């Protein structure tokens, strides 16, 4: 069983297109977990209009933070395999098929993607080339190249990764660090999503970081301090 975990907040512009691209690839036994962070637009109405029993909506949350909105979604997942999804991207039609082939042998898969504008016009042909992406704890500890919307992993990862530490820069950085330390990770060259950049994204994965040097230092200190706890779980 697959669980697609999506954190939403005022995603009306792109949520329909994204859900359509996801649902076409799932079986009837799979699920899409939507954790909504008190959207004030009609995001939830659009999601409800699908009338698809695979979509499970958790509304009324007030995290005001995408990290802990994703954490909540992950805690609801019942599947053996977890896919992370942003509300504004678009999955290519072979994303699930290709990813599941690799998850037979690895605990986490990170795929490459096309970086696009808001109309899905390709701006960067490879996110991996843009970020020089590859696995490795110390490599990503210095300069993170993980992007959550390209991640899928076995549920066993959550036994170590949850709950999230109180102060981390982003959920994907934490999940990547946990998997680099304790699991088998594979970065694959196949591009499986359109990573839509439209100026209102909650992360800055393909852009310059909004954090200063002190922020970055403290985030890394917090990750180091959390590591002994996850090893002992």
Phi, psi and omega in degrees: 000139179254137171244120172264121183254122184231132175256125183242150170198115179046056185255026189300331186295324191233354189296323181296312181298320179294313180297322177300319181291333181277309188298329179298338186259356185260153175275172181293339181269355180277175182216154172241114179269120178247114174257114184258131185265056177059055176301144179252359174259200183262031177307310185293324178296321178295316180297316180297331182295342177293331182050047182248121184293345178285340180274123180243112187261130174245107188252171175081008176286153180223052179289325186054036185198120182295333181298309185277342170292317176294320179302316178300315179300317180297325180292339181270348188292134179252352185284162175280338181231133186246129172247133174267143181219132168278162184280349191238009178267192178212124181276132171290154194294345181254012185301308183293314182302311182293315183297317182295329176298317181286327182291354171291335188241345183230158179274329176224138175241134173237119182264159171284170180204164171271135174264125187236171170272189185294340180263011181067026172276127187293126177254327177227127185285343182208118174295323179300317179293322180297320185255357187054052188287139173190160179284171179129122185300307185291325177299312182280339174295323179283316183211101187297133175238009175280141174228119188301324183292350177254008185263145166214147184202165176286152183295337179302334177300323183292336177298334179260325188278336180260145355285159177292145170301157187294327184229097175230153184289327178194154184297324183290328178296317179294312180298321177296318180297316179299315183289323176299325183278324194236351187225174178267120183246142177226122170269123184250146186282343180298133177269118191242356175217161163266116181269101189277123175249121187226009176092351180236017182293149181281342177243162179245036189304322182256013182231177178295137181297144178273355184267144177275179184300317181296317177302313181297321179296314182293323176301317182290324175299316180295323177295315179300317181293332182277342186299314180302327180293319181287329178294325183276352180293000000 
